[in-house]
Amino acid sequence: MQLHADNLFVPLSKFSPPDLGIVPSASEVIAKQLRHAIITGVVAEGEPVRQDDVARLFNVSKIPVREALKRLEAEGLVEFKRNKGAVVTRISEPELAQMFEVRILLEVKAIGLAVPNMTAADFARADAICDAFLQDDDVGHWSGLNWALHACLYEPAQRPFMLGLIRSIHDKVERYLRMQLSLSEGKSRADREHRGIVEACRQGDAALAMRLTEDHINGVCQSLYAQLPKPGKER
């Protein structure tokens, strides 16, 4: 049987090609990996992120590496210093205090807006996250579950821009939250306070949920401050 060109033609409508427009670029992939390394503490604060090393690691030129680092600079995770290049940002105590202050302003507002829109599905999801958080013995998972719970409670507010700002602050302080959660009472305290907030939301008491959220964030901040190295000591 002889095939002709006409026999090989298949209408484009029959194809199901991948959407190349949604494939992440090299710089996006590198930024994601470096971001994870920074917020999990694999790359410590004050440590340089050398473009040559990263380029060799990912087998790319320095161009996407530079783009990735610029993205992380905009997120506040790295900064460029003369003669050093990019280094992981070191957050001072006053800066950390301001971040928690902004967290309170945004998250208290977000949960107040969210409570009237919460559904049974939201509460079921929140309960499941709380259970997973309590049962998971891997400290590496705790901060991710912590964010999942907060996001679950704020998403019904239908304020994606506000949620994005809250997420960016969480990313900046996640390395410190990991420290706080790993303290002897950090995890159990977080679980109690999370469940109290969820219950206030379930009861439709927005004012109580807002107050408990503020108390929760303030408590995390104070607990973390108690563990930070004091001036004159090694960090």
mmCIF file of the C-alpha atoms, coordinates in Angstrom:
data_MODEL
# 
_entry.id   MODEL 
# 
loop_
_atom_site.group_PDB 
_atom_site.id 
_atom_site.type_symbol 
_atom_site.label_atom_id 
_atom_site.label_alt_id 
_atom_site.label_comp_id 
_atom_site.label_asym_id 
_atom_site.label_entity_id 
_atom_site.label_seq_id 
_atom_site.pdbx_PDB_ins_code 
_atom_site.Cartn_x 
_atom_site.Cartn_y 
_atom_site.Cartn_z 
_atom_site.occupancy 
_atom_site.B_iso_or_equiv 
_atom_site.pdbx_formal_charge 
_atom_site.auth_seq_id 
_atom_site.auth_comp_id 
_atom_site.auth_asym_id 
_atom_site.auth_atom_id 
_atom_site.pdbx_PDB_model_num 
ATOM 1   C CA . MET A 1 1   ? 0.000   0.000  0.000  1.00 0.00 ? 1   MET A CA 1 
ATOM 2   C CA . GLN A 1 2   ? 1.436   3.339  -1.034 1.00 0.00 ? 2   GLN A CA 1 
ATOM 3   C CA . LEU A 1 3   ? 0.866   6.375  1.182  1.00 0.00 ? 3   LEU A CA 1 
ATOM 4   C CA . HIS A 1 4   ? 0.441   9.801  -0.335 1.00 0.00 ? 4   HIS A CA 1 
ATOM 5   C CA . ALA A 1 5   ? 0.855   13.136 1.363  1.00 0.00 ? 5   ALA A CA 1 
ATOM 6   C CA . ASP A 1 6   ? -2.916  13.604 1.390  1.00 0.00 ? 6   ASP A CA 1 
ATOM 7   C CA . ASN A 1 7   ? -3.282  10.405 3.407  1.00 0.00 ? 7   ASN A CA 1 
ATOM 8   C CA . LEU A 1 8   ? -0.893  11.736 6.081  1.00 0.00 ? 8   LEU A CA 1 
ATOM 9   C CA . PHE A 1 9   ? -2.716  15.015 6.656  1.00 0.00 ? 9   PHE A CA 1 
ATOM 10  C CA . VAL A 1 10  ? -4.430  15.244 10.018 1.00 0.00 ? 10  VAL A CA 1 
ATOM 11  C CA . PRO A 1 11  ? -6.536  18.318 10.876 1.00 0.00 ? 11  PRO A CA 1 
ATOM 12  C CA . LEU A 1 12  ? -4.926  20.452 13.599 1.00 0.00 ? 12  LEU A CA 1 
ATOM 13  C CA . SER A 1 13  ? -8.138  20.158 15.589 1.00 0.00 ? 13  SER A CA 1 
ATOM 14  C CA . LYS A 1 14  ? -7.275  16.501 16.165 1.00 0.00 ? 14  LYS A CA 1 
ATOM 15  C CA . PHE A 1 15  ? -4.051  17.353 17.991 1.00 0.00 ? 15  PHE A CA 1 
ATOM 16  C CA . SER A 1 16  ? -3.772  17.833 21.763 1.00 0.00 ? 16  SER A CA 1 
ATOM 17  C CA . PRO A 1 17  ? -0.352  19.478 22.056 1.00 0.00 ? 17  PRO A CA 1 
ATOM 18  C CA . PRO A 1 18  ? 1.004   20.725 25.394 1.00 0.00 ? 18  PRO A CA 1 
ATOM 19  C CA . ASP A 1 19  ? 0.584   24.412 26.082 1.00 0.00 ? 19  ASP A CA 1 
ATOM 20  C CA . LEU A 1 20  ? 4.156   25.638 25.781 1.00 0.00 ? 20  LEU A CA 1 
ATOM 21  C CA . GLY A 1 21  ? 3.017   29.021 27.068 1.00 0.00 ? 21  GLY A CA 1 
ATOM 22  C CA . ILE A 1 22  ? 2.618   27.596 30.561 1.00 0.00 ? 22  ILE A CA 1 
ATOM 23  C CA . VAL A 1 23  ? 5.923   25.718 30.654 1.00 0.00 ? 23  VAL A CA 1 
ATOM 24  C CA . PRO A 1 24  ? 8.105   27.465 33.240 1.00 0.00 ? 24  PRO A CA 1 
ATOM 25  C CA . SER A 1 25  ? 11.218  29.193 31.967 1.00 0.00 ? 25  SER A CA 1 
ATOM 26  C CA . ALA A 1 26  ? 14.695  28.241 33.173 1.00 0.00 ? 26  ALA A CA 1 
ATOM 27  C CA . SER A 1 27  ? 14.830  31.354 35.370 1.00 0.00 ? 27  SER A CA 1 
ATOM 28  C CA . GLU A 1 28  ? 11.487  30.437 36.989 1.00 0.00 ? 28  GLU A CA 1 
ATOM 29  C CA . VAL A 1 29  ? 12.677  26.912 37.760 1.00 0.00 ? 29  VAL A CA 1 
ATOM 30  C CA . ILE A 1 30  ? 15.949  28.216 39.217 1.00 0.00 ? 30  ILE A CA 1 
ATOM 31  C CA . ALA A 1 31  ? 14.147  30.882 41.266 1.00 0.00 ? 31  ALA A CA 1 
ATOM 32  C CA . LYS A 1 32  ? 11.779  28.258 42.684 1.00 0.00 ? 32  LYS A CA 1 
ATOM 33  C CA . GLN A 1 33  ? 14.632  25.959 43.712 1.00 0.00 ? 33  GLN A CA 1 
ATOM 34  C CA . LEU A 1 34  ? 16.705  28.766 45.232 1.00 0.00 ? 34  LEU A CA 1 
ATOM 35  C CA . ARG A 1 35  ? 13.665  30.169 47.045 1.00 0.00 ? 35  ARG A CA 1 
ATOM 36  C CA . HIS A 1 36  ? 13.001  26.774 48.611 1.00 0.00 ? 36  HIS A CA 1 
ATOM 37  C CA . ALA A 1 37  ? 16.656  26.425 49.630 1.00 0.00 ? 37  ALA A CA 1 
ATOM 38  C CA . ILE A 1 38  ? 16.599  29.842 51.312 1.00 0.00 ? 38  ILE A CA 1 
ATOM 39  C CA . ILE A 1 39  ? 13.303  29.586 53.185 1.00 0.00 ? 39  ILE A CA 1 
ATOM 40  C CA . THR A 1 40  ? 14.140  26.077 54.429 1.00 0.00 ? 40  THR A CA 1 
ATOM 41  C CA . GLY A 1 41  ? 17.532  27.217 55.680 1.00 0.00 ? 41  GLY A CA 1 
ATOM 42  C CA . VAL A 1 42  ? 19.596  25.057 53.309 1.00 0.00 ? 42  VAL A CA 1 
ATOM 43  C CA . VAL A 1 43  ? 21.283  28.291 52.244 1.00 0.00 ? 43  VAL A CA 1 
ATOM 44  C CA . ALA A 1 44  ? 21.866  30.333 55.390 1.00 0.00 ? 44  ALA A CA 1 
ATOM 45  C CA . GLU A 1 45  ? 21.314  34.054 55.812 1.00 0.00 ? 45  GLU A CA 1 
ATOM 46  C CA . GLY A 1 46  ? 24.370  36.088 54.845 1.00 0.00 ? 46  GLY A CA 1 
ATOM 47  C CA . GLU A 1 47  ? 25.643  33.270 52.618 1.00 0.00 ? 47  GLU A CA 1 
ATOM 48  C CA . PRO A 1 48  ? 26.584  34.183 49.025 1.00 0.00 ? 48  PRO A CA 1 
ATOM 49  C CA . VAL A 1 49  ? 24.710  32.662 46.085 1.00 0.00 ? 49  VAL A CA 1 
ATOM 50  C CA . ARG A 1 50  ? 27.370  32.474 43.373 1.00 0.00 ? 50  ARG A CA 1 
ATOM 51  C CA . GLN A 1 51  ? 26.035  32.722 39.841 1.00 0.00 ? 51  GLN A CA 1 
ATOM 52  C CA . ASP A 1 52  ? 28.758  30.491 38.387 1.00 0.00 ? 52  ASP A CA 1 
ATOM 53  C CA . ASP A 1 53  ? 27.987  27.705 40.857 1.00 0.00 ? 53  ASP A CA 1 
ATOM 54  C CA . VAL A 1 54  ? 24.257  27.908 40.232 1.00 0.00 ? 54  VAL A CA 1 
ATOM 55  C CA . ALA A 1 55  ? 24.751  27.969 36.466 1.00 0.00 ? 55  ALA A CA 1 
ATOM 56  C CA . ARG A 1 56  ? 26.887  24.811 36.642 1.00 0.00 ? 56  ARG A CA 1 
ATOM 57  C CA . LEU A 1 57  ? 24.378  23.137 38.938 1.00 0.00 ? 57  LEU A CA 1 
ATOM 58  C CA . PHE A 1 58  ? 21.514  23.698 36.498 1.00 0.00 ? 58  PHE A CA 1 
ATOM 59  C CA . ASN A 1 59  ? 23.678  23.390 33.368 1.00 0.00 ? 59  ASN A CA 1 
ATOM 60  C CA . VAL A 1 60  ? 22.632  26.788 32.033 1.00 0.00 ? 60  VAL A CA 1 
ATOM 61  C CA . SER A 1 61  ? 24.254  30.093 31.211 1.00 0.00 ? 61  SER A CA 1 
ATOM 62  C CA . LYS A 1 62  ? 24.421  32.847 33.802 1.00 0.00 ? 62  LYS A CA 1 
ATOM 63  C CA . ILE A 1 63  ? 21.606  34.786 32.111 1.00 0.00 ? 63  ILE A CA 1 
ATOM 64  C CA . PRO A 1 64  ? 18.652  32.797 33.605 1.00 0.00 ? 64  PRO A CA 1 
ATOM 65  C CA . VAL A 1 65  ? 20.519  32.627 36.927 1.00 0.00 ? 65  VAL A CA 1 
ATOM 66  C CA . ARG A 1 66  ? 20.813  36.411 36.996 1.00 0.00 ? 66  ARG A CA 1 
ATOM 67  C CA . GLU A 1 67  ? 17.105  36.724 36.141 1.00 0.00 ? 67  GLU A CA 1 
ATOM 68  C CA . ALA A 1 68  ? 16.214  34.304 38.961 1.00 0.00 ? 68  ALA A CA 1 
ATOM 69  C CA . LEU A 1 69  ? 18.328  36.219 41.467 1.00 0.00 ? 69  LEU A CA 1 
ATOM 70  C CA . LYS A 1 70  ? 16.738  39.513 40.424 1.00 0.00 ? 70  LYS A CA 1 
ATOM 71  C CA . ARG A 1 71  ? 13.344  37.958 41.093 1.00 0.00 ? 71  ARG A CA 1 
ATOM 72  C CA . LEU A 1 72  ? 14.455  36.811 44.544 1.00 0.00 ? 72  LEU A CA 1 
ATOM 73  C CA . GLU A 1 73  ? 15.882  40.275 45.187 1.00 0.00 ? 73  GLU A CA 1 
ATOM 74  C CA . ALA A 1 74  ? 12.451  41.768 44.463 1.00 0.00 ? 74  ALA A CA 1 
ATOM 75  C CA . GLU A 1 75  ? 10.971  39.299 46.955 1.00 0.00 ? 75  GLU A CA 1 
ATOM 76  C CA . GLY A 1 76  ? 13.479  40.384 49.596 1.00 0.00 ? 76  GLY A CA 1 
ATOM 77  C CA . LEU A 1 77  ? 15.200  37.007 49.856 1.00 0.00 ? 77  LEU A CA 1 
ATOM 78  C CA . VAL A 1 78  ? 18.570  38.064 48.439 1.00 0.00 ? 78  VAL A CA 1 
ATOM 79  C CA . GLU A 1 79  ? 20.438  41.324 48.049 1.00 0.00 ? 79  GLU A CA 1 
ATOM 80  C CA . PHE A 1 80  ? 23.318  42.319 45.804 1.00 0.00 ? 80  PHE A CA 1 
ATOM 81  C CA . LYS A 1 81  ? 26.445  43.583 47.546 1.00 0.00 ? 81  LYS A CA 1 
ATOM 82  C CA . ARG A 1 82  ? 29.545  45.150 46.057 1.00 0.00 ? 82  ARG A CA 1 
ATOM 83  C CA . ASN A 1 83  ? 32.302  42.610 45.447 1.00 0.00 ? 83  ASN A CA 1 
ATOM 84  C CA . LYS A 1 84  ? 30.133  39.811 46.836 1.00 0.00 ? 84  LYS A CA 1 
ATOM 85  C CA . GLY A 1 85  ? 27.296  39.468 44.360 1.00 0.00 ? 85  GLY A CA 1 
ATOM 86  C CA . ALA A 1 86  ? 24.007  38.042 45.636 1.00 0.00 ? 86  ALA A CA 1 
ATOM 87  C CA . VAL A 1 87  ? 23.795  37.042 49.293 1.00 0.00 ? 87  VAL A CA 1 
ATOM 88  C CA . VAL A 1 88  ? 20.872  35.699 51.303 1.00 0.00 ? 88  VAL A CA 1 
ATOM 89  C CA . THR A 1 89  ? 19.196  38.554 53.128 1.00 0.00 ? 89  THR A CA 1 
ATOM 90  C CA . ARG A 1 90  ? 19.789  38.803 56.850 1.00 0.00 ? 90  ARG A CA 1 
ATOM 91  C CA . ILE A 1 91  ? 16.673  40.111 58.614 1.00 0.00 ? 91  ILE A CA 1 
ATOM 92  C CA . SER A 1 92  ? 17.338  42.303 61.632 1.00 0.00 ? 92  SER A CA 1 
ATOM 93  C CA . GLU A 1 93  ? 15.112  42.195 64.712 1.00 0.00 ? 93  GLU A CA 1 
ATOM 94  C CA . PRO A 1 94  ? 13.516  45.591 63.909 1.00 0.00 ? 94  PRO A CA 1 
ATOM 95  C CA . GLU A 1 95  ? 12.769  44.393 60.363 1.00 0.00 ? 95  GLU A CA 1 
ATOM 96  C CA . LEU A 1 96  ? 11.319  41.153 61.671 1.00 0.00 ? 96  LEU A CA 1 
ATOM 97  C CA . ALA A 1 97  ? 9.135   43.115 64.090 1.00 0.00 ? 97  ALA A CA 1 
ATOM 98  C CA . GLN A 1 98  ? 7.801   45.217 61.218 1.00 0.00 ? 98  GLN A CA 1 
ATOM 99  C CA . MET A 1 99  ? 7.017   42.106 59.177 1.00 0.00 ? 99  MET A CA 1 
ATOM 100 C CA . PHE A 1 100 ? 4.983   40.647 62.020 1.00 0.00 ? 100 PHE A CA 1 
ATOM 101 C CA . GLU A 1 101 ? 3.278   44.001 62.470 1.00 0.00 ? 101 GLU A CA 1 
ATOM 102 C CA . VAL A 1 102 ? 2.225   43.954 58.809 1.00 0.00 ? 102 VAL A CA 1 
ATOM 103 C CA . ARG A 1 103 ? 1.185   40.317 59.153 1.00 0.00 ? 103 ARG A CA 1 
ATOM 104 C CA . ILE A 1 104 ? -1.238  41.311 61.899 1.00 0.00 ? 104 ILE A CA 1 
ATOM 105 C CA . LEU A 1 105 ? -2.690  44.187 59.873 1.00 0.00 ? 105 LEU A CA 1 
ATOM 106 C CA . LEU A 1 106 ? -3.247  42.036 56.788 1.00 0.00 ? 106 LEU A CA 1 
ATOM 107 C CA . GLU A 1 107 ? -4.207  38.702 58.338 1.00 0.00 ? 107 GLU A CA 1 
ATOM 108 C CA . VAL A 1 108 ? -6.643  40.088 60.884 1.00 0.00 ? 108 VAL A CA 1 
ATOM 109 C CA . LYS A 1 109 ? -8.368  42.008 58.102 1.00 0.00 ? 109 LYS A CA 1 
ATOM 110 C CA . ALA A 1 110 ? -8.339  38.959 55.812 1.00 0.00 ? 110 ALA A CA 1 
ATOM 111 C CA . ILE A 1 111 ? -9.962  36.601 58.295 1.00 0.00 ? 111 ILE A CA 1 
ATOM 112 C CA . GLY A 1 112 ? -12.565 39.207 59.204 1.00 0.00 ? 112 GLY A CA 1 
ATOM 113 C CA . LEU A 1 113 ? -13.553 39.411 55.538 1.00 0.00 ? 113 LEU A CA 1 
ATOM 114 C CA . ALA A 1 114 ? -13.399 35.638 55.117 1.00 0.00 ? 114 ALA A CA 1 
ATOM 115 C CA . VAL A 1 115 ? -15.648 34.445 57.950 1.00 0.00 ? 115 VAL A CA 1 
ATOM 116 C CA . PRO A 1 116 ? -18.990 35.446 56.355 1.00 0.00 ? 116 PRO A CA 1 
ATOM 117 C CA . ASN A 1 117 ? -18.049 33.530 53.184 1.00 0.00 ? 117 ASN A CA 1 
ATOM 118 C CA . MET A 1 118 ? -16.820 30.305 54.768 1.00 0.00 ? 118 MET A CA 1 
ATOM 119 C CA . THR A 1 119 ? -18.557 27.044 53.897 1.00 0.00 ? 119 THR A CA 1 
ATOM 120 C CA . ALA A 1 120 ? -18.704 23.549 55.355 1.00 0.00 ? 120 ALA A CA 1 
ATOM 121 C CA . ALA A 1 121 ? -16.098 22.542 52.765 1.00 0.00 ? 121 ALA A CA 1 
ATOM 122 C CA . ASP A 1 122 ? -13.721 25.216 54.078 1.00 0.00 ? 122 ASP A CA 1 
ATOM 123 C CA . PHE A 1 123 ? -14.092 23.944 57.644 1.00 0.00 ? 123 PHE A CA 1 
ATOM 124 C CA . ALA A 1 124 ? -13.586 20.326 56.569 1.00 0.00 ? 124 ALA A CA 1 
ATOM 125 C CA . ARG A 1 125 ? -10.415 21.335 54.756 1.00 0.00 ? 125 ARG A CA 1 
ATOM 126 C CA . ALA A 1 126 ? -9.173  23.350 57.739 1.00 0.00 ? 126 ALA A CA 1 
ATOM 127 C CA . ASP A 1 127 ? -9.831  20.445 60.115 1.00 0.00 ? 127 ASP A CA 1 
ATOM 128 C CA . ALA A 1 128 ? -7.956  18.066 57.804 1.00 0.00 ? 128 ALA A CA 1 
ATOM 129 C CA . ILE A 1 129 ? -4.938  20.379 57.673 1.00 0.00 ? 129 ILE A CA 1 
ATOM 130 C CA . CYS A 1 130 ? -4.940  20.729 61.478 1.00 0.00 ? 130 CYS A CA 1 
ATOM 131 C CA . ASP A 1 131 ? -5.021  16.931 61.832 1.00 0.00 ? 131 ASP A CA 1 
ATOM 132 C CA . ALA A 1 132 ? -2.197  16.496 59.314 1.00 0.00 ? 132 ALA A CA 1 
ATOM 133 C CA . PHE A 1 133 ? -0.131  19.139 61.118 1.00 0.00 ? 133 PHE A CA 1 
ATOM 134 C CA . LEU A 1 134 ? -0.559  17.440 64.491 1.00 0.00 ? 134 LEU A CA 1 
ATOM 135 C CA . GLN A 1 135 ? 0.198   13.950 63.184 1.00 0.00 ? 135 GLN A CA 1 
ATOM 136 C CA . ASP A 1 136 ? 3.214   14.810 61.015 1.00 0.00 ? 136 ASP A CA 1 
ATOM 137 C CA . ASP A 1 137 ? 6.527   14.194 62.788 1.00 0.00 ? 137 ASP A CA 1 
ATOM 138 C CA . ASP A 1 138 ? 8.642   15.733 60.012 1.00 0.00 ? 138 ASP A CA 1 
ATOM 139 C CA . VAL A 1 139 ? 9.597   19.276 61.056 1.00 0.00 ? 139 VAL A CA 1 
ATOM 140 C CA . GLY A 1 140 ? 10.305  20.011 57.406 1.00 0.00 ? 140 GLY A CA 1 
ATOM 141 C CA . HIS A 1 141 ? 6.581   19.745 56.634 1.00 0.00 ? 141 HIS A CA 1 
ATOM 142 C CA . TRP A 1 142 ? 5.264   21.859 59.508 1.00 0.00 ? 142 TRP A CA 1 
ATOM 143 C CA . SER A 1 143 ? 5.751   25.306 58.012 1.00 0.00 ? 143 SER A CA 1 
ATOM 144 C CA . GLY A 1 144 ? 4.107   24.187 54.753 1.00 0.00 ? 144 GLY A CA 1 
ATOM 145 C CA . LEU A 1 145 ? 1.078   22.878 56.627 1.00 0.00 ? 145 LEU A CA 1 
ATOM 146 C CA . ASN A 1 146 ? 1.049   26.033 58.739 1.00 0.00 ? 146 ASN A CA 1 
ATOM 147 C CA . TRP A 1 147 ? 0.785   28.158 55.599 1.00 0.00 ? 147 TRP A CA 1 
ATOM 148 C CA . ALA A 1 148 ? -1.843  25.819 54.111 1.00 0.00 ? 148 ALA A CA 1 
ATOM 149 C CA . LEU A 1 149 ? -4.041  26.371 57.178 1.00 0.00 ? 149 LEU A CA 1 
ATOM 150 C CA . HIS A 1 150 ? -3.662  30.151 57.102 1.00 0.00 ? 150 HIS A CA 1 
ATOM 151 C CA . ALA A 1 151 ? -4.326  30.269 53.354 1.00 0.00 ? 151 ALA A CA 1 
ATOM 152 C CA . CYS A 1 152 ? -7.398  28.057 53.787 1.00 0.00 ? 152 CYS A CA 1 
ATOM 153 C CA . LEU A 1 153 ? -8.827  30.531 56.294 1.00 0.00 ? 153 LEU A CA 1 
ATOM 154 C CA . TYR A 1 154 ? -8.048  33.649 54.225 1.00 0.00 ? 154 TYR A CA 1 
ATOM 155 C CA . GLU A 1 155 ? -9.025  32.489 50.723 1.00 0.00 ? 155 GLU A CA 1 
ATOM 156 C CA . PRO A 1 156 ? -12.793 32.921 51.345 1.00 0.00 ? 156 PRO A CA 1 
ATOM 157 C CA . ALA A 1 157 ? -12.103 36.649 51.775 1.00 0.00 ? 157 ALA A CA 1 
ATOM 158 C CA . GLN A 1 158 ? -11.800 36.725 47.966 1.00 0.00 ? 158 GLN A CA 1 
ATOM 159 C CA . ARG A 1 159 ? -8.890  39.150 48.119 1.00 0.00 ? 159 ARG A CA 1 
ATOM 160 C CA . PRO A 1 160 ? -6.177  37.491 45.978 1.00 0.00 ? 160 PRO A CA 1 
ATOM 161 C CA . PHE A 1 161 ? -3.909  40.562 46.048 1.00 0.00 ? 161 PHE A CA 1 
ATOM 162 C CA . MET A 1 162 ? -4.050  40.702 49.840 1.00 0.00 ? 162 MET A CA 1 
ATOM 163 C CA . LEU A 1 163 ? -3.412  36.950 50.037 1.00 0.00 ? 163 LEU A CA 1 
ATOM 164 C CA . GLY A 1 164 ? -0.400  37.379 47.753 1.00 0.00 ? 164 GLY A CA 1 
ATOM 165 C CA . LEU A 1 165 ? 1.061   40.007 50.084 1.00 0.00 ? 165 LEU A CA 1 
ATOM 166 C CA . ILE A 1 166 ? 0.503   37.760 53.085 1.00 0.00 ? 166 ILE A CA 1 
ATOM 167 C CA . ARG A 1 167 ? 2.175   34.855 51.274 1.00 0.00 ? 167 ARG A CA 1 
ATOM 168 C CA . SER A 1 168 ? 5.206   36.976 50.381 1.00 0.00 ? 168 SER A CA 1 
ATOM 169 C CA . ILE A 1 169 ? 5.715   37.873 54.060 1.00 0.00 ? 169 ILE A CA 1 
ATOM 170 C CA . HIS A 1 170 ? 5.342   34.235 55.094 1.00 0.00 ? 170 HIS A CA 1 
ATOM 171 C CA . ASP A 1 171 ? 8.028   33.293 52.558 1.00 0.00 ? 171 ASP A CA 1 
ATOM 172 C CA . LYS A 1 172 ? 10.396  35.920 53.970 1.00 0.00 ? 172 LYS A CA 1 
ATOM 173 C CA . VAL A 1 173 ? 9.998   34.753 57.565 1.00 0.00 ? 173 VAL A CA 1 
ATOM 174 C CA . GLU A 1 174 ? 9.504   31.025 56.975 1.00 0.00 ? 174 GLU A CA 1 
ATOM 175 C CA . ARG A 1 175 ? 13.056  30.149 58.035 1.00 0.00 ? 175 ARG A CA 1 
ATOM 176 C CA . TYR A 1 176 ? 12.274  31.795 61.397 1.00 0.00 ? 176 TYR A CA 1 
ATOM 177 C CA . LEU A 1 177 ? 8.846   30.170 61.649 1.00 0.00 ? 177 LEU A CA 1 
ATOM 178 C CA . ARG A 1 178 ? 10.531  26.790 61.242 1.00 0.00 ? 178 ARG A CA 1 
ATOM 179 C CA . MET A 1 179 ? 12.714  27.659 64.216 1.00 0.00 ? 179 MET A CA 1 
ATOM 180 C CA . GLN A 1 180 ? 9.711   28.722 66.283 1.00 0.00 ? 180 GLN A CA 1 
ATOM 181 C CA . LEU A 1 181 ? 7.650   25.627 65.416 1.00 0.00 ? 181 LEU A CA 1 
ATOM 182 C CA . SER A 1 182 ? 10.527  23.323 66.330 1.00 0.00 ? 182 SER A CA 1 
ATOM 183 C CA . LEU A 1 183 ? 10.609  24.664 69.905 1.00 0.00 ? 183 LEU A CA 1 
ATOM 184 C CA . SER A 1 184 ? 9.363   22.301 72.600 1.00 0.00 ? 184 SER A CA 1 
ATOM 185 C CA . GLU A 1 185 ? 5.898   23.886 72.794 1.00 0.00 ? 185 GLU A CA 1 
ATOM 186 C CA . GLY A 1 186 ? 5.832   25.563 69.377 1.00 0.00 ? 186 GLY A CA 1 
ATOM 187 C CA . LYS A 1 187 ? 3.930   22.892 67.496 1.00 0.00 ? 187 LYS A CA 1 
ATOM 188 C CA . SER A 1 188 ? 1.392   22.007 70.194 1.00 0.00 ? 188 SER A CA 1 
ATOM 189 C CA . ARG A 1 189 ? 0.726   25.678 70.909 1.00 0.00 ? 189 ARG A CA 1 
ATOM 190 C CA . ALA A 1 190 ? 0.216   26.405 67.214 1.00 0.00 ? 190 ALA A CA 1 
ATOM 191 C CA . ASP A 1 191 ? -2.213  23.477 66.968 1.00 0.00 ? 191 ASP A CA 1 
ATOM 192 C CA . ARG A 1 192 ? -4.299  24.706 69.927 1.00 0.00 ? 192 ARG A CA 1 
ATOM 193 C CA . GLU A 1 193 ? -4.428  28.253 68.616 1.00 0.00 ? 193 GLU A CA 1 
ATOM 194 C CA . HIS A 1 194 ? -5.203  27.178 65.040 1.00 0.00 ? 194 HIS A CA 1 
ATOM 195 C CA . ARG A 1 195 ? -8.120  25.028 66.195 1.00 0.00 ? 195 ARG A CA 1 
ATOM 196 C CA . GLY A 1 196 ? -9.424  27.884 68.333 1.00 0.00 ? 196 GLY A CA 1 
ATOM 197 C CA . ILE A 1 197 ? -9.413  30.196 65.313 1.00 0.00 ? 197 ILE A CA 1 
ATOM 198 C CA . VAL A 1 198 ? -11.137 27.576 63.153 1.00 0.00 ? 198 VAL A CA 1 
ATOM 199 C CA . GLU A 1 199 ? -13.832 27.065 65.791 1.00 0.00 ? 199 GLU A CA 1 
ATOM 200 C CA . ALA A 1 200 ? -14.477 30.815 66.036 1.00 0.00 ? 200 ALA A CA 1 
ATOM 201 C CA . CYS A 1 201 ? -14.870 30.883 62.259 1.00 0.00 ? 201 CYS A CA 1 
ATOM 202 C CA . ARG A 1 202 ? -17.220 27.895 62.395 1.00 0.00 ? 202 ARG A CA 1 
ATOM 203 C CA . GLN A 1 203 ? -19.376 29.762 64.895 1.00 0.00 ? 203 GLN A CA 1 
ATOM 204 C CA . GLY A 1 204 ? -19.474 32.752 62.547 1.00 0.00 ? 204 GLY A CA 1 
ATOM 205 C CA . ASP A 1 205 ? -17.822 34.975 65.168 1.00 0.00 ? 205 ASP A CA 1 
ATOM 206 C CA . ALA A 1 206 ? -15.628 37.189 63.005 1.00 0.00 ? 206 ALA A CA 1 
ATOM 207 C CA . ALA A 1 207 ? -14.635 39.467 65.890 1.00 0.00 ? 207 ALA A CA 1 
ATOM 208 C CA . LEU A 1 208 ? -13.372 36.530 67.954 1.00 0.00 ? 208 LEU A CA 1 
ATOM 209 C CA . ALA A 1 209 ? -11.558 35.016 64.966 1.00 0.00 ? 209 ALA A CA 1 
ATOM 210 C CA . MET A 1 210 ? -9.832  38.354 64.371 1.00 0.00 ? 210 MET A CA 1 
ATOM 211 C CA . ARG A 1 211 ? -8.788  38.684 68.003 1.00 0.00 ? 211 ARG A CA 1 
ATOM 212 C CA . LEU A 1 212 ? -7.489  35.105 68.167 1.00 0.00 ? 212 LEU A CA 1 
ATOM 213 C CA . THR A 1 213 ? -5.559  35.596 64.925 1.00 0.00 ? 213 THR A CA 1 
ATOM 214 C CA . GLU A 1 214 ? -3.899  38.725 66.302 1.00 0.00 ? 214 GLU A CA 1 
ATOM 215 C CA . ASP A 1 215 ? -3.043  36.945 69.566 1.00 0.00 ? 215 ASP A CA 1 
ATOM 216 C CA . HIS A 1 216 ? -1.661  33.975 67.623 1.00 0.00 ? 216 HIS A CA 1 
ATOM 217 C CA . ILE A 1 217 ? 0.679   36.063 65.455 1.00 0.00 ? 217 ILE A CA 1 
ATOM 218 C CA . ASN A 1 218 ? 1.800   38.150 68.426 1.00 0.00 ? 218 ASN A CA 1 
ATOM 219 C CA . GLY A 1 219 ? 2.533   34.972 70.375 1.00 0.00 ? 219 GLY A CA 1 
ATOM 220 C CA . VAL A 1 220 ? 4.620   33.533 67.550 1.00 0.00 ? 220 VAL A CA 1 
ATOM 221 C CA . CYS A 1 221 ? 6.586   36.772 67.348 1.00 0.00 ? 221 CYS A CA 1 
ATOM 222 C CA . GLN A 1 222 ? 7.283   36.873 71.097 1.00 0.00 ? 222 GLN A CA 1 
ATOM 223 C CA . SER A 1 223 ? 8.247   33.194 71.195 1.00 0.00 ? 223 SER A CA 1 
ATOM 224 C CA . LEU A 1 224 ? 10.607  33.670 68.270 1.00 0.00 ? 224 LEU A CA 1 
ATOM 225 C CA . TYR A 1 225 ? 12.208  36.756 69.796 1.00 0.00 ? 225 TYR A CA 1 
ATOM 226 C CA . ALA A 1 226 ? 12.978  34.802 72.955 1.00 0.00 ? 226 ALA A CA 1 
ATOM 227 C CA . GLN A 1 227 ? 15.026  32.338 70.859 1.00 0.00 ? 227 GLN A CA 1 
ATOM 228 C CA . LEU A 1 228 ? 16.916  34.780 68.647 1.00 0.00 ? 228 LEU A CA 1 
ATOM 229 C CA . PRO A 1 229 ? 20.604  35.310 69.478 1.00 0.00 ? 229 PRO A CA 1 
ATOM 230 C CA . LYS A 1 230 ? 21.072  38.358 71.676 1.00 0.00 ? 230 LYS A CA 1 
ATOM 231 C CA . PRO A 1 231 ? 23.443  41.183 70.728 1.00 0.00 ? 231 PRO A CA 1 
ATOM 232 C CA . GLY A 1 232 ? 27.047  40.274 71.361 1.00 0.00 ? 232 GLY A CA 1 
ATOM 233 C CA . LYS A 1 233 ? 26.444  36.573 70.811 1.00 0.00 ? 233 LYS A CA 1 
ATOM 234 C CA . GLU A 1 234 ? 27.148  34.567 67.694 1.00 0.00 ? 234 GLU A CA 1 
ATOM 235 C CA . ARG A 1 235 ? 24.250  34.358 65.290 1.00 0.00 ? 235 ARG A CA 1 
# 
